Structures are given as structure tokens and as C-alpha cells.
Amino acid sequence: MGKIITKGQILFGVVVAALGVDNLVCAHFGLKLPGVPWVPVNPLFAYVSGAAFIAAGVSIAANLQSRMMAALLGYLFMGFALFRALPLVVAHPADWSVYGVLFEAVALGASAWTLVQVLPRASSQRESVLGKVTVAGPYLFAVSLVFFGGIHFFVARIIASLIPAWIPGSLFWTYLTGTALIVSGISIAMRKLDRWAGFLLGVMFLLWVAILHSPRVAADLHNADEWSSAFIALGMCAGSWIVASRG
């Protein structure tokens, strides 16, 4: 288990860089997605955010100035959550999908901030100032998990319809997954068996990527939304293992 958990940082860096490439592709072709990568308000913003994601992802994966980059990346995701996703929630409170966009950004930002807590502390005063708020990372990640779990009960039949037809009992798996997410979130927040919760949660997200997202991407290679969804699921896997690596 320990060897797998240690790969969380590398995997997270790769995912962030991949989201950056996704941003650049969306900017180049003028594509607009509801979540991460961000809705291109204008091409320049999409190009800049894509380049920032790539730089941060490479830095984190290669462990070069990774603590500062992770802190800044967390602020970037949280900025999107506050200034782009939250207004959508206020404007469309009955649309459950906009809540998903909000908490995806929060979860990825929380993963970055948790990584700051995991990495060795730096002596730089600038990093120390940036890192103060990152203590909230694991708790924000836990809140996101509880929300995602609740959604599995609130729109169970919609989520069940996404499960491949060859898997029997789609509604059962939907409820089981929702329960696992909620229990994991509570475990992480309370720091009770949180290492096991994070590890098993990461395995679950990895299975989702293999069973649910990869076939959808393969069936529609030109659909940027499917690529983005797959990367986010993989990022949640990495985030779970980063949370599990807390001391």
C-alpha cells in the first residue's frame, strides 16, 4: 500500500499537466466545457491557464519547487471555484451538474494544498505565507467527497445510466459508491483509518477510469469533455493517495 500511495504526487502532476494540454486544445479550437478545463472566457485566458497547469504539473511530478507550485495551484483551483463555479451555482441552484463543477475544482485544489502539507516544509518566508491556508486541504477534500457521495443518492438513476450495460446491478453500485465516498470523507475529516480510506478510494477512482471513462474516451476521441472527465477522475485518484500519505 505504501509504495502505491507514494505515487500520488507524480500521478497528480501528470494529471495537472494533462489538464493544461486540454486547456490549450480547447483554446485552439474554441471549445467550451462546463468544468475543468475552464470555460474559455477568451482564448488568451485559456492559453495562460493551460500553460500554468502544464508548468505546475511538470514541477510537481518532477518534484522541482513542488511545494510552492502546489500551493499556487491550489489557489488557482479555488479561484475558479469561487469566481466561476460558485456564481453558476447561485444562478442555477436546481441544476445538480453545476455543483459537480464546483466541487471538482475544490477537490483538485484541496489535493494540491494537501500535497503542500505532505511535502517537507521550506525555510522560505514566501512559501510559509502561501502555505498557511493549505492546512484546510484535507478537510476541503473530505467535504467534496461527502458531496459527491450525496449526489449518488440524489440523482442515482442518472449516475446509474453511466455504468456500462455489461455490469449488472447498476443502481446497487451507484448507492454503494455513494456510501463509500461519504464514509471516506468522514474518515479523512476525523482522521480515523484515513490512510486506508484514502488508499482504497484511490483504487476505486482508478477502477472508474479503467471501466467507465476509458471506454467513453475511446468511443469518442474528439470529445474534449470525455477527456476532461477522465483526467478529473484520475486526479481524484491521485488526490486520494496524497491525502493517504499524510503523516
N, C-alpha and C positions, 0 to 999 in steps of 0.2 A: 504493500500500500504506500509506504513512504517514498519509494522510488517513483511511483506514478504521480504522487502529489507534487513532487519537486519539478515536474514538467509543466506545472500550471503557468509559471511565469513565461516560459518560452512559447507555449501554446497561445497565451493571451497576446503576446507581442505579435505573433504571426497573424492572429485574427484581426487585431487593430490595423496592421499594415494592409491586410486584405480588404478591410472596410474602406481604407484610404483609396485603394485602387478602384473599388466600387464607386466611390465618390467621383473620381476622375472620369470614369466611364460614363456615369450619369451626367456629369457636366458637359462632356464632349458631345453626347447625343441628345442632350436636353431632356433627359428622363427625370420624372418626379416620383419619388417614393414617399409613402406615409411615415416611415420611420428612419432608422439609421441605415444607410447614409441619409443625411438631412435633406429635406426638400430644398432644392436649389433655389434660393430666393433670387439669386443671379449667378451666372456661370463663374464669375470671379470668386464669390464666396465658396462655391462648391470646390473649385480648384484649390483654394487656400486650405480649406478644411481637409481635403483629400491629402494634400502634401503634408499637413500637420499630423494626420493619422499615420501616414507612412513613416515619417521621421520618428514619431513616438513609438510605433510598433517595432521598428528596427532597433531602436535604443533599448527597449525593454527586453526583446528577445536576445540581444547580444550582451545585455547587462552592462551597458555603457551609459553612465549618468541616468540609470534607470529609475532611481528613486525620485529625482526631480521631474523626469518625464512623466512618471506615473501620477505624480501629484498634479501636474499641469493638465494631463489627460483627463483626470477626474473632474477638474474644474470645467473643462471643455464639455464633457458629457452633462454635467449638472447645469451648465449654462443653457444647453439645448433643452434640458428637461424643464427649466424654469421659464425660459423666454420663448420657446417654440411649442413644446408639447403641452405644458400646463394651460396656456391660452386656448388650445384646441379642446382640452377637457372642459374648460369653462364655457366655451362656445357650443359644445356638443355633449352635454352631460349624459345623454341617453345612449350614446354610441360607445359600446364597450371597447372597440378597437383603439380608440384614442387613448384610453387608459393603458392599454398594452404598450403603445408607443412611448408613453411617459415612463412607465416602469422598466421598460427595456433600457432606456437611457440611464435611468437611476441605477439599475443593476450593473451596467457596464462601468459607470462612473464609480460605483461603490467597489467594484472589483479592483479598479486602478488604485483607489485610496487604500484598500486593504493591503494591496501589494506594498504600498509605502510603509505600512505598519510591519510587514513581514521582513523587508529588506533591512540591512544594518543601518543604524542611524548615522547621519552625516554630521560633520562638525560645522558645515556651512550655515551661517545665520540665515541666509536666504532660504535654504531648504527647510530649516527649522520653522520659519514663519509659514511657509507654504504647507508644511506638513501638519500644522496644529489641528486643522479641521478634519484631517483624514482619519482620526480616531472613530469617526462616525461610519466609516466604510462598511465594516461587518454588519452593523445594525441596519443600515440602509439596504444592504444586500438581503438581509433577513426579511425586512418589510416587503421587499419586492417579491420574494418567494411566496410569502403569505398571500399577497395579492394575486399572483399567478395561480396559486392553488385555488383561491376562491373563485376565480374566473372559470376554472374547470367545472365547478358546480353550477355557476350562474348561466353559462351557455354550453352546457355539457353536450348537447346534441350537435351543435356546430363543430365543436372540437372533435367529437367522435367521428364526424364525417371526414376528417382529415387523415384518420388512421387507415392504412391500406386494407383493402377488402379481404385480403388473404389472412388477416389476423382476426380470429373470432372474438366476440365479446367486446366490441369497440367501446361501448358505454361503460363496461366494467373497468377497462383500462384507463378510461378518462377519469373516473372517480378515484381510482387507485393512485393515479399520477397526481391528481389534485391533493389528495390526502398526504402523499409523500412530500409534496412541495411545502404544504403548511407545517407539517411536523418538522421538516428540516429547517424551515425558517425559525420556528420556535426554539429548536435545539441550538441553532447558531446564536440566536439572540441571548439565550440563557447560559450558553457555554456548557451545555450538558451533552456529552457524546458528540460535540460539534465536529470533531475530527472525522469520525465515522460518517456523520451526516453529510459533510462536505465531499468526502471521497465518493460515497455511494451516489450522491446527487450528480457529481461529475460524470460518473459511469452512465447514469440514466440519460443525461443530456447527450453524451457521446452516442448512445444507442439511438436516440432520436435522430441525430444527424445521419447515422447509417441507414436506419429503417424508414424514416419519414422524409427527411429533407433531401438526401442524395438522389433518390428516385425522381423526386419532383424537379430537381435541378437538371438531371439527365434528360428528362422528358421535355424540358423547355429551356435549352441552354441560353437563349437570348433574353430570358426574363430576369431582369436585374433584381426584381422583388424576391424571387426564389433564392437567388444567390445571397442577397442580404439576410433573409430569414435563416438560411443555413449558417452563415457566419455568426449571426447573433446567438444561435443555439450553441455553436462551438465556443463562442465567447463565454456563455453561461457555464459551460463545462469547465473552461479554464478558471473562471471566477470562483466556481465551487471548490476547485482544488487549491486555489490561492487562499481562500477562507480556511480550508482544512489545514493549511500549513502554518497557521498562527501558533505562536508559542504558548 
